[in-house]
Each structure stands twice: as structure tokens, then as C-alpha cells.
């Protein structure tokens, strides 16, 4: 799991942006909390 503190860093934000590009729907589901994982 990625800690919130790491998400605050600009470098990690860039990585998250790249990760959201290929599968934004998957990332959105994770943020919504619909998935148990």
C-alpha cells in the first residue's frame, strides 16, 4: 500500500498520473472504495 505522505510528493504524483492514463477506470474504482482491495 502507498502511504498518503508519499502521495503528497510531486514525483509520486507524476507516477500516479502515468498510472491513471492506461486504466483510469481502475484507479477511480480504487478511490471510490468499491473494491475490497
N, CA, C and O atoms as a GROMACS GRO file, in nm:
protein
  148
    1UNK      N    1   0.084  -0.120   0.000
    1UNK     CA    2   0.000   0.000   0.000
    1UNK      C    3   0.088   0.125   0.000
    1UNK      O    4   0.194   0.128   0.063
    2UNK      N    5   0.043   0.228  -0.071
    2UNK     CA    6   0.117   0.354  -0.076
    2UNK      C    7   0.066   0.447   0.034
    2UNK      O    8  -0.055   0.471   0.045
    3UNK      N    9   0.158   0.499   0.113
    3UNK     CA   10   0.118   0.587   0.222
    3UNK      C   11   0.077   0.724   0.167
    3UNK      O   12   0.128   0.768   0.064
    4UNK      N   13  -0.014   0.791   0.237
    4UNK     CA   14  -0.061   0.922   0.193
    4UNK      C   15   0.055   1.021   0.184
    4UNK      O   16   0.058   1.106   0.095
    5UNK      N   17   0.150   1.009   0.277
    5UNK     CA   18   0.264   1.101   0.278
    5UNK      C   19   0.342   1.092   0.147
    5UNK      O   20   0.390   1.194   0.096
    6UNK      N   21   0.352   0.971   0.092
    6UNK     CA   22   0.424   0.954  -0.035
    6UNK      C   23   0.345   1.017  -0.149
    6UNK      O   24   0.402   1.071  -0.244
    7UNK      N   25   0.212   1.009  -0.140
    7UNK     CA   26   0.127   1.065  -0.246
    7UNK      C   27   0.143   1.216  -0.254
    7UNK      O   28   0.119   1.276  -0.358
    8UNK      N   29   0.182   1.279  -0.142
    8UNK     CA   30   0.197   1.425  -0.139
    8UNK      C   31   0.318   1.471  -0.219
    8UNK      O   32   0.325   1.587  -0.260
    9UNK      N   33   0.415   1.380  -0.242
    9UNK     CA   34   0.536   1.419  -0.315
    9UNK      C   35   0.505   1.434  -0.464
    9UNK      O   36   0.432   1.353  -0.520
   10UNK      N   37   0.561   1.538  -0.529
   10UNK     CA   38   0.536   1.564  -0.671
   10UNK      C   39   0.582   1.449  -0.760
   10UNK      O   40   0.519   1.420  -0.862
   11UNK      N   41   0.692   1.383  -0.722
   11UNK     CA   42   0.743   1.272  -0.803
   11UNK      C   43   0.641   1.158  -0.806
   11UNK      O   44   0.616   1.098  -0.910
   12UNK      N   45   0.581   1.130  -0.690
   12UNK     CA   46   0.482   1.022  -0.683
   12UNK      C   47   0.354   1.064  -0.755
   12UNK      O   48   0.285   0.980  -0.814
   13UNK      N   49   0.323   1.194  -0.749
   13UNK     CA   50   0.204   1.243  -0.820
   13UNK      C   51   0.220   1.218  -0.969
   13UNK      O   52   0.124   1.181  -1.037
   14UNK      N   53   0.342   1.239  -1.021
   14UNK     CA   54   0.370   1.216  -1.162
   14UNK      C   55   0.350   1.069  -1.197
   14UNK      O   56   0.294   1.035  -1.301
   15UNK      N   57   0.398   0.981  -1.108
   15UNK     CA   58   0.384   0.837  -1.131
   15UNK      C   59   0.238   0.798  -1.130
   15UNK      O   60   0.195   0.714  -1.209
   16UNK      N   61   0.161   0.858  -1.039
   16UNK     CA   62   0.018   0.828  -1.031
   16UNK      C   63  -0.052   0.873  -1.158
   16UNK      O   64  -0.141   0.804  -1.209
   17UNK      N   65  -0.012   0.989  -1.210
   17UNK     CA   66  -0.072   1.041  -1.333
   17UNK      C   67  -0.046   0.944  -1.449
   17UNK      O   68  -0.135   0.920  -1.530
   18UNK      N   69   0.075   0.889  -1.455
   18UNK     CA   70   0.110   0.794  -1.561
   18UNK      C   71   0.031   0.664  -1.542
   18UNK      O   72  -0.011   0.601  -1.640
   19UNK      N   73   0.011   0.626  -1.417
   19UNK     CA   74  -0.062   0.502  -1.388
   19UNK      C   75  -0.210   0.518  -1.421
   19UNK      O   76  -0.276   0.423  -1.461
   20UNK      N   77  -0.262   0.640  -1.404
   20UNK     CA   78  -0.404   0.664  -1.430
   20UNK      C   79  -0.433   0.667  -1.579
   20UNK      O   80  -0.546   0.639  -1.621
   21UNK      N   81  -0.333   0.699  -1.661
   21UNK     CA   82  -0.354   0.712  -1.805
   21UNK      C   83  -0.403   0.581  -1.870
   21UNK      O   84  -0.506   0.582  -1.936
   22UNK      N   85  -0.331   0.468  -1.852
   22UNK     CA   86  -0.370   0.343  -1.917
   22UNK      C   87  -0.500   0.285  -1.864
   22UNK      O   88  -0.576   0.225  -1.941
   23UNK      N   89  -0.528   0.302  -1.735
   23UNK     CA   90  -0.651   0.244  -1.679
   23UNK      C   91  -0.711   0.337  -1.574
   23UNK      O   92  -0.704   0.309  -1.454
   24UNK      N   93  -0.770   0.449  -1.620
   24UNK     CA   94  -0.830   0.546  -1.528
   24UNK      C   95  -0.949   0.488  -1.452
   24UNK      O   96  -0.969   0.521  -1.335
   25UNK      N   97  -1.027   0.403  -1.518
   25UNK     CA   98  -1.145   0.344  -1.454
   25UNK      C   99  -1.104   0.261  -1.333
   25UNK      O  100  -1.171   0.265  -1.229
   26UNK      N  101  -0.996   0.185  -1.346
   26UNK     CA  102  -0.948   0.101  -1.237
   26UNK      C  103  -0.906   0.187  -1.118
   26UNK      O  104  -0.935   0.153  -1.003
   27UNK      N  105  -0.838   0.299  -1.146
   27UNK     CA  106  -0.792   0.387  -1.039
   27UNK      C  107  -0.912   0.453  -0.972
   27UNK      O  108  -0.913   0.469  -0.850
   28UNK      N  109  -1.012   0.491  -1.050
   28UNK     CA  110  -1.131   0.557  -0.995
   28UNK      C  111  -1.204   0.464  -0.900
   28UNK      O  112  -1.250   0.507  -0.794
   29UNK      N  113  -1.215   0.337  -0.937
   29UNK     CA  114  -1.283   0.238  -0.852
   29UNK      C  115  -1.211   0.225  -0.720
   29UNK      O  116  -1.274   0.212  -0.615
   30UNK      N  117  -1.077   0.228  -0.724
   30UNK     CA  118  -0.997   0.216  -0.601
   30UNK      C  119  -1.023   0.337  -0.512
   30UNK      O  120  -1.037   0.322  -0.390
   31UNK      N  121  -1.029   0.457  -0.570
   31UNK     CA  122  -1.051   0.578  -0.491
   31UNK      C  123  -1.192   0.577  -0.432
   31UNK      O  124  -1.213   0.622  -0.320
   32UNK      N  125  -1.289   0.526  -0.509
   32UNK     CA  126  -1.427   0.522  -0.460
   32UNK      C  127  -1.440   0.424  -0.345
   32UNK      O  128  -1.527   0.440  -0.260
   33UNK      N  129  -1.355   0.322  -0.342
   33UNK     CA  130  -1.358   0.225  -0.233
   33UNK      C  131  -1.456   0.112  -0.261
   33UNK      O  132  -1.492   0.038  -0.170
   34UNK      N  133  -1.501   0.098  -0.386
   34UNK     CA  134  -1.593  -0.009  -0.420
   34UNK      C  135  -1.524  -0.144  -0.414
   34UNK      O  136  -1.585  -0.245  -0.377
   35UNK      N  137  -1.395  -0.146  -0.449
   35UNK     CA  138  -1.319  -0.271  -0.445
   35UNK      C  139  -1.271  -0.300  -0.303
   35UNK      O  140  -1.225  -0.208  -0.234
   36UNK      N  141  -1.279  -0.426  -0.258
   36UNK     CA  142  -1.235  -0.464  -0.122
   36UNK      C  143  -1.085  -0.448  -0.103
   36UNK      O  144  -1.038  -0.428   0.009
   37UNK      N  145  -1.010  -0.456  -0.214
   37UNK     CA  146  -0.864  -0.447  -0.203
   37UNK      C  147  -0.822  -0.300  -0.196
   37UNK      O  148  -0.703  -0.270  -0.187
   0.00000   0.00000   0.00000
